[in-house]
């Protein structure tokens, strides 16, 4: 009977049934078959709804969509080019940092590729960067900012794993910065090898770009600095960012109209939020079944019989997460996290450290062949065949996998900023 139900779920998924419907129906079937009291699901939903941090998801998403719909990306790019374009490989480094910041604030990899890819691709090509490098860079950069606040996956992971979100924000700082640094070194090496000349530095260009982006420059310092210095929590930062972005883009820059554009942007952003909340709500039933049926304990007992080593467990965990995160991101966080957190704890892995491992796997999963989301988006955006993108992302994928190994086996990279 269980096999028949599993096959039915796979068939419905293949036919395009919504993820939340499949999870909800599966949860009902599991509870009815196991004769476990399902009232805990209602209690868990009430607990989740009362969490102050929950409001951060719609507020940060709304703010990110406002930035994406305005001319903020162009202003950010112009400022970064004026500041760092004179460095060897400067424009590629500009692309790395600009897209990482934009992804952190929008929370969605697809938005970055769509919003900035069309701007950066011709500019990098004009500079003389090899097409393979340019395609690999832009496909990769769509997910680079997920380790920095106010990243939506970090917030969602913290809510599901019941971990302090501010601690996760702090833990992601050093690994994210090191990854950007290593990729910048690779960009510098590529630029020198290709004989690309740096742009001349002009203070007048910096002044002009800074004046144009004067109201957007303080935003990352206010939000990221405020969280790291403990001036406000993630939910308070979300409120500050939503208000600041709304005033800046509507009243100061006037890129968007209050009554003409903002309702449309709000609806568009809340479609994503609604989809996340629907999956989150139905997944609570599945999560409670997992806990009540003591599946993490049984899984650990089975694993421990074959995988006694913590190192081997981490290797298997990374392989599993790469595949899961490549297929479906938000569902992976909501469904997989409650299973792996207690199992990893039995192997002595700190839940905050595990969160950074999970999120770095998420960054890589976006670009991992053959199903990584960034690959399909880049293929559509740049009109390139997928095999060409597989080859282009190879060096970047190798760098990120090396960084994943370092983060996995050197917990201090994640925990240093938390302890500090």
C-alpha positions in Angstrom: 0.0 0.0 0.0 2.8 2.4 0.9 4.5 1.7 -2.4 1.3 2.5 -4.3 0.9 5.8 -2.4 4.5 6.7 -3.2 4.1 6.0 -6.9 0.9 8.1 -6.8 2.7 11.0 -5.3 5.4 10.8 -7.9 2.8 10.7 -10.7 1.0 13.7 -9.3 4.3 15.6 -9.0 5.2 14.7 -12.6 1.7 16.0 -13.7 2.5 19.3 -12.0 0.6 19.1 -8.7 1.5 21.9 -6.2 4.2 20.9 -3.7 2.1 22.0 -0.7 -0.7 19.7 -1.8 1.6 16.7 -2.1 3.2 17.4 1.3 -0.2 18.0 3.0 -1.8 14.8 1.5 1.3 12.8 2.3 1.2 14.0 5.9 -2.5 13.1 6.3 -1.8 9.6 5.0 1.1 9.1 7.3 -0.7 10.2 10.4 -3.8 8.1 9.6 -1.7 5.0 8.9 0.5 5.4 12.1 -2.4 6.2 14.4 -0.5 9.2 15.9 -2.4 12.1 17.4 -2.2 14.9 14.8 -3.3 17.7 17.1 0.3 18.6 17.6 0.3 20.1 14.1 -2.2 22.7 15.1 -0.1 23.6 18.2 3.0 23.9 16.0 1.2 26.1 13.5 0.1 28.5 16.4 3.7 28.5 17.7 5.1 29.4 14.2 2.4 32.1 13.7 3.4 33.7 17.0 7.1 33.9 16.2 8.3 37.5 15.8 10.9 36.5 13.2 8.2 35.3 10.8 7.3 38.8 9.7 10.9 39.2 8.4 10.1 36.9 5.4 7.4 39.1 3.7 9.1 42.4 4.7 12.5 41.4 3.3 10.9 39.9 0.2 8.8 43.0 -0.4 11.9 45.2 0.0 14.0 43.1 -2.4 11.3 43.2 -5.1 11.1 47.0 -4.8 14.9 47.2 -5.3 14.7 44.9 -8.3 11.9 46.9 -9.9 13.6 50.2 -9.5 16.8 51.5 -11.0 18.8 50.6 -7.9 20.8 47.8 -9.7 22.1 50.2 -12.3 23.1 52.7 -9.7 24.8 50.0 -7.6 26.7 48.8 -10.6 27.8 52.2 -11.7 29.2 53.0 -8.2 31.0 49.7 -8.0 32.5 50.1 -11.4 33.7 53.6 -10.6 35.3 52.4 -7.3 36.9 49.1 -8.4 37.1 49.2 -12.2 40.7 50.4 -12.1 41.8 47.2 -10.3 43.2 44.3 -12.4 40.1 42.2 -13.1 38.2 45.0 -11.5 35.0 44.7 -13.5 34.7 41.0 -12.9 35.2 41.7 -9.2 32.6 44.4 -9.4 30.1 41.9 -10.9 30.9 39.5 -8.0 30.3 41.9 -5.2 27.3 43.7 -6.8 25.4 40.5 -7.6 26.2 39.1 -4.1 24.8 42.2 -2.4 21.8 42.2 -4.7 21.1 38.5 -4.1 21.3 39.0 -0.3 18.7 41.8 -0.4 16.4 40.2 -2.9 16.7 36.7 -1.5 16.1 35.1 -4.9 18.8 33.9 -7.3 16.6 34.2 -10.3 16.0 37.9 -9.7 19.7 38.6 -9.8 20.4 36.8 -13.1 17.3 38.4 -14.7 17.9 41.9 -13.3 21.7 42.2 -13.6 22.7 39.5 -16.1 21.5 41.6 -19.1 23.5 44.5 -17.9 26.7 42.7 -17.0 27.0 40.2 -19.9 27.6 42.8 -22.7 29.8 44.9 -20.3 32.1 42.0 -19.4 32.2 40.9 -23.1 33.2 44.5 -24.1 36.0 44.5 -21.6 37.5 41.4 -23.3 36.7 38.7 -20.8 36.4 35.2 -22.4 32.8 34.2 -23.0 33.2 31.0 -21.1 34.4 32.9 -18.0 31.6 35.5 -18.4 28.9 32.9 -18.6 30.3 30.9 -15.6 30.7 34.1 -13.6 27.1 35.3 -14.2 25.6 31.9 -13.6 27.5 31.5 -10.4 26.9 35.0 -9.0 23.1 34.6 -9.0 23.4 32.7 -5.6 26.5 34.2 -4.0 24.7 36.4 -1.5 22.7 33.7 0.2 25.2 33.6 3.2 24.8 37.3 3.9 21.9 39.1 5.7 19.1 39.6 5.0 19.1 36.3 3.0 15.7 34.7 2.9 17.0 31.1 3.0 18.9 31.9 6.3 15.7 33.2 7.9 13.7 30.2 6.7 16.4 27.8 7.9 16.4 29.5 11.4 12.6 29.3 11.7 12.5 25.6 10.7 15.5 24.5 12.8 14.5 26.7 15.7 17.9 28.5 15.7 18.6 32.1 16.5 18.5 33.9 13.1 21.0 36.6 14.2 23.5 33.9 15.0 23.1 32.4 11.5 23.6 35.8 10.0 26.9 36.2 11.9 28.1 32.7 11.1 27.7 33.2 7.4 29.8 36.4 7.3 33.3 34.9 7.2 32.6 31.9 4.9 30.7 34.2 2.5 33.5 36.8 2.5 36.2 34.2 1.9 34.3 32.7 -1.0 34.0 36.2 -2.6 37.7 36.7 -2.0 38.8 33.4 -3.6 36.5 34.1 -6.7 38.0 37.6 -6.9 41.5 36.1 -7.1 40.3 33.8 -9.9 38.8 36.8 -11.7 42.1 38.7 -11.3 44.1 35.7 -12.7 41.7 35.4 -15.7 41.9 39.1 -16.5 45.8 39.0 -16.4 45.8 35.8 -18.6 43.5 37.4 -21.1 45.5 40.7 -21.1 42.5 42.8 -20.1 43.5 46.4 -19.3 42.0 48.1 -16.2 39.7 51.1 -16.5 41.3 54.4 -15.6 40.3 55.6 -12.2 38.5 59.0 -12.3 37.5 60.7 -9.0 34.8 62.6 -11.0 33.2 59.3 -12.0 33.2 58.1 -8.3 31.7 61.4 -7.2 29.0 61.2 -9.8 28.1 57.6 -9.1 28.1 58.2 -5.3 25.9 61.2 -5.7 23.4 59.2 -7.8 23.3 56.3 -5.3 23.6 58.6 -2.2 20.4 57.3 -0.6 21.1 53.6 -1.4 24.7 53.5 -0.2 23.8 53.5 3.6 21.3 50.6 3.2 23.7 47.7 3.6 25.5 49.4 6.4 22.3 50.1 8.3 20.8 46.6 7.8 23.9 44.4 8.0 25.8 46.6 10.5 22.7 46.9 12.7 22.3 43.1 12.9 26.0 42.4 13.5 26.2 45.1 16.2 23.1 43.9 17.9 21.2 47.2 17.3 18.1 45.3 16.1 16.9 41.8 15.4 16.2 40.3 12.0 12.5 41.2 12.2 13.3 44.7 13.2 15.8 45.0 10.4 13.2 43.8 8.0 10.8 46.6 9.1 13.6 49.2 8.9 14.6 48.0 5.4 11.0 48.0 4.1 10.4 51.5 5.3 13.7 52.9 4.0 13.5 51.2 0.6 9.9 52.4 0.1 10.7 56.0 1.0 13.9 56.0 -1.1 12.6 54.4 -4.3 9.2 56.0 -4.3 9.6 59.5 -2.7 13.2 60.4 -3.3 14.3 58.7 -6.6 10.7 58.3 -7.8 11.6 55.2 -9.8 8.3 53.7 -8.7 4.8 55.2 -8.3 3.1 54.8 -4.9 -0.3 53.9 -6.3 0.7 52.8 -9.8 3.7 50.4 -9.1 3.8 49.5 -5.4 0.5 47.5 -5.4 1.8 45.5 -8.4 5.2 44.9 -6.7 3.5 43.9 -3.4 1.3 41.3 -5.1 4.3 40.0 -7.1 6.4 39.6 -3.9 3.6 38.1 -1.8 3.1 35.4 -4.4 6.5 34.1 -3.5 5.9 34.6 0.2 2.5 32.9 0.0 4.1 29.9 -1.8 6.7 29.6 1.0 4.1 29.9 3.7 1.8 27.3 2.1 4.7 24.8 1.9 5.8 25.7 5.4 2.3 25.2 6.8 1.7 21.9 5.2 5.2 20.7 6.0 4.6 21.2 9.7 2.4 18.1 9.6 5.2 16.1 7.9 7.7 17.4 10.4 5.5 16.5 13.4 5.1 13.0 12.0 8.8 12.7 11.7 9.3 13.7 15.3 6.4 11.6 16.8 7.5 8.6 14.8 11.1 9.1 16.2 12.5 8.9 12.6 15.7 11.0 13.4 16.6 8.6 16.2 16.0 5.5 14.0 17.9 7.1 11.2 20.8 7.8 13.5 20.8 4.3 14.8 20.8 2.9 11.3 23.5 5.3 10.1 25.7 4.7 13.2 25.8 1.0 12.4 27.5 1.8 9.0 28.8 5.3 9.5 30.7 5.6 12.8 33.0 8.4 11.6 31.9 12.0 11.8 34.0 12.8 8.7 32.3 10.2 6.6 28.9 11.4 7.8 29.7 14.9 6.7 30.8 13.6 3.3 27.5 11.7 2.8 25.5 14.7 4.2 27.1 17.1 1.6 26.4 14.7 -1.2 22.8 14.3 -0.1 22.3 18.1 0.3 23.8 18.9 -3.1 21.2 16.7 -4.8 18.3 17.8 -2.7 19.1 21.5 -3.0 19.6 21.2 -6.8 16.0 19.9 -7.2 13.8 22.1 -4.9 15.2 24.8 -2.6 12.5 26.0 -0.1 10.9 22.5 0.2 14.3 21.1 0.9 14.8 23.5 3.8 11.4 22.9 5.3 11.3 19.1 5.0 15.0 18.0 5.3 16.2 20.3 8.0 14.0 18.8 10.9 15.4 15.4 10.0 19.1 16.2 9.7 19.5 18.7 12.6 18.9 16.0 15.4 20.9 13.4 13.5 23.8 15.8 13.0 23.7 16.7 16.7 24.3 13.0 17.5 27.6 13.3 15.6 28.6 16.5 17.5 27.8 19.0 14.8 26.7 22.4 16.0 23.3 23.4 14.5 24.6 26.8 13.5 27.6 25.3 11.8 25.2 22.8 10.1 23.1 25.8 8.9 26.1 27.3 7.1 27.0 23.9 5.5 23.4 23.6 4.4 23.3 27.1 2.9 26.6 26.8 1.1 25.2 23.6 -0.4 22.2 25.6 -1.4 24.5 28.1 -3.2 26.2 25.3 -5.1 23.0 23.4 -5.8 21.7 26.4 -7.7 24.4 25.8 -10.3 25.0 22.1 -10.1 24.4 20.1 -13.4 22.0 18.9 -14.6 19.1 20.5 -12.7 20.5 23.6 -11.0 18.0 26.5 -11.3 20.7 29.0 -12.3 21.7 26.9 -15.3 18.1 27.1 -16.7 17.7 30.8 -16.0 21.1 31.6 -17.5 20.3 29.5 -20.5 17.1 31.4 -21.1 18.6 34.8 -20.2 21.8 34.5 -22.4 20.3 32.2 -25.1 22.9 29.5 -24.5 22.7 25.7 -24.6 22.9 23.9 -21.2 26.0 21.9 -22.1 27.9 25.1 -22.8 26.9 26.4 -19.4 27.9 23.1 -17.7 31.5 23.7 -19.1 31.5 27.4 -18.2 30.5 26.9 -14.6 33.1 24.1 -14.1 36.0 26.2 -12.6 33.6 28.1 -10.4 31.9 24.9 -9.2 35.3 23.5 -8.3 36.2 26.6 -6.2 32.9 26.5 -4.4 33.2 22.8 -3.6 36.7 23.4 -2.1 35.2 26.2 0.0 32.4 23.8 1.0 35.0 21.3 2.2 36.8 24.0 4.2 33.6 25.2 5.9 32.5 21.6 6.6 35.8 20.5 8.3 36.9 23.8 9.8 33.9 24.8 12.0 35.8 27.8 13.2 35.2 29.5 9.9 31.5 29.7 10.8 31.6 29.9 14.5 34.4 32.5 14.9 32.1 35.5 14.3 29.3 34.0 16.4 31.6 33.6 19.4 32.9 37.1 18.8 
